[in-house]
Amino acid sequence: MNNEKGFSPMSGMLMVFVLLVNLAAIFFGFYLYQSLYTILLIITAVFFIPGFFIVNPNESSVLVLFGDYKGTVKRNGFYWVMPFYVRRKISLRARNIDSDAIKVNDKLANPIKIGVVLVWRVKDTYKAQFDVDDYVHFVDIQTDAAIRKIAGEYAYDNFDDDESEVTLRSGGDEIDNRLEESLGERLYIAGIEVMEARINYLAYSEEIAQAMLKRQQATAIIAARHKIVEGAVEMVKMAIDQLSDQGVVDLDDERKATMVSNLMVVLVSDKDASPIVNTGSLY
């Protein structure tokens, strides 16, 4: 047997009634001065009492008899089994892990800090109880291992082309799904169901954080300049075309070059231009 199976214990209320009848018989034995009869009844009552147990909602009780797994009680209620049964309670409620940020290397060997939120619960009580030593500790260790594995498979970011590959910063649902899949494979041996896993903290490690911030700023400035130049070229072309089409001024190639130069300086400069007004001829 390597999987969970159900178990149906006796009703606790029925055995309470039997115990009350036994107690009444004990008092009756005292009344009749039947010492041996009373002692036997007392021993029977003492034997009955430890067999009562309660299963609360979203809890379970794993029953073992002389080292043999007999089954798991998942239905909540008040029950009784023979006192020889060893009962081990396992919660079936969903649990959260908000892991501390750990330092790992990404695909490009950059040191980063990453943390995850994991929602999990016990699905197979047999595996959780008997296939691992401590299933809660097992979840903690395997979560740490899964984080390191995922971080090593992806780069933190891709500065050259944001769309060229999936990264930890831009992967979104794909990274979270990959993390859930990896954790599900690792925790299956312990009978654990991964309900949700997602990255909740991601940053460069302190020793390279400033350098990477400057790199990100430079990349953003270059991208912005690229857009500005594209827009300026379109505006200059439109200005020259409209001047020529409407016959406002007849410009030769040299004058067009001069006009383009002046307009590009005005449009592309990051500071306000201070034009010089020429009241004479162009030359």
Residue pairs with C-beta under 8 A, 6 or more apart in sequence:
1 69
1 126
2 126
2 127
2 131
3 124
3 126
3 127
4 72
4 124
4 125
4 126
4 127
4 191
5 71
5 72
5 126
6 71
6 72
6 73
6 74
7 63
7 70
7 71
7 72
7 73
8 73
9 63
9 73
9 79
9 80
9 81
10 79
10 80
10 81
11 77
11 78
11 79
11 80
12 52
12 53
12 54
12 77
12 78
12 79
12 80
13 78
14 80
15 48
15 51
15 52
15 80
16 52
18 48
19 45
19 48
19 49
22 41
22 44
22 45
22 48
23 45
25 41
26 38
26 41
26 42
26 45
29 35
29 37
29 38
29 41
30 38
47 83
48 80
48 83
50 83
51 80
51 81
51 82
51 83
51 85
52 78
52 79
52 80
53 61
53 78
53 79
53 80
53 81
53 87
54 77
54 78
54 79
55 61
55 73
55 74
55 75
55 76
55 77
55 79
56 76
57 76
58 91
58 92
58 93
59 76
59 89
59 90
59 91
59 92
59 93
60 72
60 73
60 74
60 89
60 90
60 91
60 92
60 122
60 125
61 72
61 73
61 87
61 88
61 89
61 90
62 69
62 72
62 87
62 88
62 89
62 90
62 125
62 126
62 129
63 69
63 70
63 71
63 72
63 73
63 81
63 85
63 86
63 87
64 70
64 85
64 86
64 88
65 82
65 84
65 85
65 86
66 84
69 126
69 130
70 85
72 90
72 125
72 126
73 79
74 92
74 125
81 87
88 129
90 122
90 125
90 128
90 129
91 122
92 121
92 122
92 125
93 121
94 119
94 120
94 121
94 195
95 119
95 120
95 121
96 117
96 118
96 119
97 116
97 117
97 118
97 119
97 120
97 139
97 140
97 143
98 115
98 117
98 200
99 115
99 116
99 117
99 118
99 143
99 144
99 147
100 115
101 113
101 114
101 115
101 201
101 203
102 113
102 114
102 115
102 144
102 147
102 148
103 111
103 112
103 113
103 205
104 111
104 112
104 113
104 114
104 147
104 148
104 151
104 152
105 111
105 112
105 151
105 152
106 112
106 151
106 152
106 154
106 155
106 156
106 168
107 152
107 153
107 154
107 155
108 155
108 156
110 155
110 156
110 204
110 205
110 208
110 212
111 204
111 205
111 207
111 208
112 151
112 156
112 168
112 202
112 203
112 204
112 205
113 201
113 202
113 203
113 204
113 205
114 147
114 151
114 168
114 199
114 201
114 202
115 147
115 199
115 200
115 201
115 202
116 143
116 147
116 179
116 197
116 198
116 199
116 200
116 201
117 196
117 197
117 198
117 200
118 139
118 143
118 183
118 194
118 196
118 197
119 194
119 195
119 196
119 197
120 139
120 183
120 187
120 192
120 193
120 194
120 195
121 192
121 193
121 195
122 128
122 135
122 191
122 192
122 193
123 191
123 192
123 193
124 191
125 191
126 191
127 189
127 190
127 191
128 135
128 190
128 191
128 192
129 135
131 189
131 190
131 191
132 138
132 189
132 190
135 190
135 191
135 192
138 187
138 190
138 192
139 187
139 190
139 192
142 183
142 186
142 187
143 183
145 186
146 179
146 182
146 183
146 186
147 179
149 182
150 168
150 175
150 178
150 179
150 182
151 168
153 178
154 166
154 167
154 168
154 171
154 175
155 165
155 167
155 168
156 167
156 168
156 169
156 202
156 204
157 167
157 168
157 169
157 170
157 216
158 164
158 165
158 167
158 170
159 215
159 216
159 219
162 170
166 174
166 175
168 175
168 199
168 202
169 202
171 178
175 199
176 197
176 198
176 199
179 197
179 198
179 199
180 194
180 196
180 197
183 194
183 197
184 193
184 194
187 193
187 194
203 209
204 212
204 213
225 268
228 267
228 268
229 268
231 267
232 263
232 264
232 267
232 268
233 264
235 263
235 267
236 259
236 260
236 263
236 264
236 267
239 259
239 263
240 251
240 256
240 259
240 260
242 248
243 249
243 251
244 250
244 251
251 259
255 282
258 282
265 273
266 273
266 275
